[in-house]
Amino acid sequence: MKTSLRTILLLALSAISLSLRSQAPMELSLRSQAPMELSLDSAIEYAIRYNKTLINSRYAIDKSTQAIRQAIAAGLPQASATVNYTDYLGATASIQLSESMPASTIKFTPSSDFKVSVSQLIFNGNYYIGVQLSKLAKKMTEQSYLNDELDVKEQTIQAYYLVLANERILNIIRENKANAQLILEKTTNLVNAGILEETDMKKLSVMVTTVDNQIKSTERELELGYNLLRLHLGLESQQAVKLTSDLDQIALRYIFNASVTDTFNIQNNVNYQMILTRKLMAKKNIQMQKSSYLPTLAAYYSYTEKIKKPLFDISPKNVLGVTMNIPILSGGQRFAQLKQAKIEYDMSENSKALLSQQLTIQERQLRYNYQNLYEQYLNQKTNKEVAREVLDKMNLKYQQGVISTLELTSANTDYLNAETNFTNVLMLLLNAELTLRKTNNKL
């Protein structure tokens, strides 16, 4: 009886295990296909966290932190220990103190010792300047990360805009296709009834086919936009993504944003901050080259414990000393290095002035482009609304038999072009505003 119960339990457990195994891949598949819903702000936050370029930039900051520790450690006490064993293989030495005395033979016996040495740098000009340069190098790395972060934010936002714009155009074209198919069906019925000519039906059929081709082309562009967004977000190519922000809401949020009217402050620009840091590093490098003319002072102490003493041993256990290295002549190398450091500083000063001019001109040009695009945006918005009204009236007139198929097709094409032009100008305007914010470090 117990055996049969055990058998039944084993069979039941096996059945449950098989069921779970068969359901697990299905559940994982469904889970992996669940779209990731992202607003514009959450997409930016996700990109900052998982973008591969920014991950490497954070690694670079960690590496620069360790470089500072390494530079500081060079001036801290250094300790080492050694264990020696020496066997002279039966060698001997003959010592004769005077000619009247016989020579004494000393045999070198094996010896072994344990030695501990401690050294401390007391003064070295290059050391102190080197630590400061390491800290400036870390600051430069952090500024480089901020620059990379701005680039990733800009690229993520642009990709987000691109997807929303393509989705907007795709929805409009699909709506237009549905309306065109409805008119085609009505026209086909009228042709079959002998009221309209077959040519009208064929023209409408061509219009529907043209719209269908536009849908396919836009769908491909939309998929490319999603792939680009996945790349910036650090997602796998199979990960489904759903965007929850609306393009019109984004336009209301940013087109009339106060950042467009803000006064440009070059001190906020990350590239300008980086060149100021480079200039400071060049100045520190001059100080380092000057410090190479100064002496280096270090102290040391060693303790030796004889594990196996030789027969003749006069070496002390404790040794304390101070070493001063005084540079005298270098064949002109130090002088040439100092001159090069001064030239690098002059170049950094000139580069700072050049970048200041470039950024000022660039910011003015960006505002000029934004104003032009804003005027085009208002014009295209009006054009789109008029084209929509014309198409609605043309649809009504065509159903009443007042206009021809050619006129309806032309109105439909004008409307699609107006919607596409409006969306493209809106994209350019949003990107222009985005570039302005990036220049002012306000992303």
TILUM-197128 format. One record per residue (C-alpha): residue in one letter; z, y, x. Coordinates in steps of 0.001 Angstrom, whole numbers, plus 500000, padded with zeros to 6 digits. Example, Ala and Ser with C-alpha at 12.3 -4.5 7.8 and 13.67 -1.06 7.14 Angstrom:
REM residues 2
A507800495500512300 S507140498940513670 
//
This chain:
REM residues 443
M500000500000500000 K500915502394502842 T497658501575504629 S495582502397501563 L497392505720501046 R496845506622504691 T493147505790504360 I492818507948501242 L494524510889502970 L492289510579506011 L489178510514503816 A490384513538501874 L491109515506505050 S487688514583506450 A486003515775503273 I487898519086503358 S487030519559507047 L483337518925506395 S483400521340503480 L485011524076505564 R482509523498508393 S479576523802506021 Q480980526968504411 A481958528709507662 P478403529442508910 M477458530705505458 E480494533004505322 L479831534262508838 S476180534859507990 L477086536822504874 R479688538768506797 S477241539653509557 Q474697540820506972 A477186543185505317 P475960546721506094 M478138549065508070 E478631552209506006 L478619555348508128 S478940558999507270 L477654561527509791 D481143562168511167 S482066558479511364 A478759557727513122 I479597560345515765 E483098558903516252 Y481711555372516504 A479117556434519083 I481756558147521219 R483786554945521223 Y481107552291521709 N478068553973523288 K477259552134526520 T476573555319528503 L479938556814527547 I481720553566528386 N480303553782531919 S481304557456532102 R484889556529531226 Y484792553872533931 A483683556601536363 I486739558691535425 D489017555709536073 K487298555154539411 S487813558790540424 T491506558463539539 Q491793555545541946 A489928557584544578 I492637560264544344 R495316557632544823 Q493433556276547820 A493195559753549369 I496905560412548843 A497850556972550199 A496241557794553548 G499049560282554216 L501910558036553108 P503836555711555453 Q501726552799556657 A503419549514557578 S502054546306559042 A503471543088560448 T502014540665562982 V503043537257564274 N501779536289567755 Y501816533050569691 T500540532910573264 D500110529857575498 Y499066530543579117 L498055526894579748 G500367526391582732 A499338529575584579 T501662530869587314 A502179534078589238 S503384534499592842 I505708537400593659 Q506787538313597234 L509091541321597529 S508758541543601373 E507113539709604245 S510431538403605457 M511205536771602165 P509460533725600790 A507213534112597752 S508576533221594348 T506446531433591831 I506827532346588168 K505401530084585528 F504068531639582337 T505662529745579504 P504417529937575893 S505771532918573946 S505866534002570319 D506975537197568626 F507150538943565258 K506293542660565235 V506711545288562483 S505029548684562864 V505450551812560707 S503372554979561085 Q503488558325559303 L500956561125559310 I502784564401559967 F499943566908559997 N496200566641559443 G494259569515557908 N491465567258556696 Y493966565127554802 Y495286567932552613 I491832569358551901 G490541565820551243 V493150565263548543 Q492130568542546878 L488455567545547061 S489276564198545450 K490946565998542555 L487942568290542190 A485680565234542246 K487659563797539346 K487343567098537491 M483599566956538066 T483519563398536716 E485426564483533608 Q483000567362533067 S480109564948533534 Y481662562761530836 L481857565760528494 N478198566459529197 D477296562826528473 E479384562965525314 L477482566042524128 D474184564257524807 V475303561163522898 K476530563265519980 E473237565149519864 Q471153561965520076 T473267560237517412 I473034563192515035 Q469277563504515594 A468804559790514899 Y470980560120511782 Y468844563075510614 L465668561100511307 V466788558151509181 L467849560404506290 A464564562319506442 N462488559126506394 E464578557751503528 R464045560968501609 I460287560882502132 L460204557163501307 N462046557673498012 I459697560505497043 I456614558426497851 R457955555445495911 E458667557664492921 N455190559091493235 K453709555589493409 A455545554509490263 N454203557555488431 A450694556934489768 Q450822553286488686 L451896554319485194 I448955556707484937 L446648553990486295 E447814551559483613 K447179554111480880 T443786554959482360 T442885551275482570 N443696550871478860 L441543553884478017 V438688552498480129 N438947549149478352 A438854551006475042 G435683552817476159 I437256556273476064 L437124556914479844 E434686555865482521 E435477553103484993 T435059555592487854 D438280557355486820 M440170554081487032 K438779553346490510 K439731556802491812 L443277556354490566 S443366552900492111 V442418554404495482 M445184556992495067 V447742554240494391 T446535552302497440 T446799555421499614 V450357556029498439 D451186552371499069 N449921552678502658 Q452095555756503121 I455087553734501930 K454434551011504487 S453986553538507283 T457199555350506341 E459090552063506132 R458064551267509712 E459166554734510857 L462442554241509003 E463101550957510796 L462393552627514138 G464881555335513203 Y467532552729512388 N466899550950515695 L467292554230517571 L470548554923515724 R471847551419516525 L471069552017520192 H473095555232520304 L475937553624518337 G476077550626520664 L475331548178517811 E473422544927517925 S469856545097516656 Q470665542723513760 Q473538544858512429 A472697546364509033 V473620550027508656 K474000552142505530 L474201555922505805 T476431557604503239 S475829561291504044 D473192563212502116 L470553565308503871 D470866568201501409 Q474655568279501845 I474234568288505611 A471786571183505273 L474313573160503220 R476994572369505787 Y475100573406508901 I472166575688508083 F474496578483507065 N477095577508509640 A478961580311511369 S478042578856514773 V474535580303514358 T475947583813514282 D478601583237516970 T478337585215520181 F477235583065523077 N480004582488525613 I478580581010528787 Q482056579909529906 N482020577294527117 N478816575694528392 V479537572389530134 N476686572737532638 Y478054576132533669 Q481542574672534046 M480136571914536254 I478374574341538578 L481601576358538928 T483339573160540005 R480559572439542518 K481004575942543932 L484744575369544318 M484085572036546048 A481681573776548441 K484402576309549261 K486917573514549906 N484377571832552170 I484288574973554319 Q488067574779554652 M487799571108555608 Q485295571860558351 K487561574614559680 S490559572265559670 S488672569868561946 Y489470572324564780 L493202571745564229 P495224568989565958 T496406565829564219 L500057564826564542 A501407561355563675 A504614559399564360 Y505097555676564724 Y507868553120565116 S507669549431565981 Y510208546620566176 T509491543354568009 E511544540206567605 K510958537455570162 I510724534105568458 K509984532205571681 K510854534229574737 P509077533831578079 L511063533248581261 F510293536772582439 D510505539384579649 I511055543117580092 S509464544447576850 P511780546480574567 K512443545604570950 N512329549152569535 V509619551689570255 L509416555200568733 G506631557628569513 V504669560709568443 T500929561145568913 M499035564418568894 N495252564415568934 I493855567779570040 P490106568362569550 I488584570237572481 L484816569784572712 S482430568133570269 G479100569222571681 G478698571778568886 Q478948569221566066 R481921570859564375 F480270574272564530 A477040572914562987 Q478977571167560230 L480839574379559434 K477571576336559233 Q476105573697556894 A479180573940554645 K478783577720554448 I475099577346553578 E476012574862550811 Y478450577422549410 D475768580145549422 M473392577753547646 S476007576975544992 E476565580700544442 N472842581238544005 S472570578224541673 K475378579631539529 A473555582951539130 L470281581153538334 L471896578898535727 S473587581891534133 Q470211583587533668 Q468577580389532389 L471303579678529847 T471268583248528549 I467482583220528091 Q467569579718526613 E470214580665524068 R468202583699522950 Q465084581562522629 L466994578992520565 R468156581698518164 Y464610583010517930 N463296579509517158 Y466043578970514594 Q465185582194512774 N461494581288512664 L462254577799511369 Y464628579187508757 E461869581428507413 Q459488578451507368 Y462174576417505597 L462443578972502776 N458654579127502495 Q458222575338502424 K461021575006499901 T459190577341497534 N455886575586498263 K457450572195497480 E458851573402494151 V455511574934493162 A453619571770494155 R455992569698492009 E455482571948489007 V451713571811489465 L451747568013489681 D453849567684486523 K451445569947484638 M448432568081486033 N449891564756484893 L450355566147481407 K446856567659481301 Y445306564429482586 Q446977562436479852 Q445554564947477376 G442105564578478927 V441877568217480020 I441385567637483781 S439531565081485860 T440886562309488046 L439826564209491158 E441991567190490203 L444986564930489566 T444512563160492905 S444267566491494711 A447480567742493058 N449246564503493986 T448151564825497618 D449271568455497736 Y452683567490496392 L453197564698498925 N452129567008501760 A454485569723500506 E457423567301500377 T456622565958503848 N456226569449505325 F459477570591503733 T461379567597505106 N459862568062508569 V460779571743508680 L464279570897507453 M464572568382510291 L463402570928512870 L465810573527511482 L468768571152511612 N467879570124515161 A467563573776516210 E471021574489514791 L472283571357516536 T470941572544519910 L472606575912519418 R475952574249518794 K475478572041521848 T474730575070524033 N478002576616522871 N479836573294523313 K480704573109519604 L479424569657518637 
//
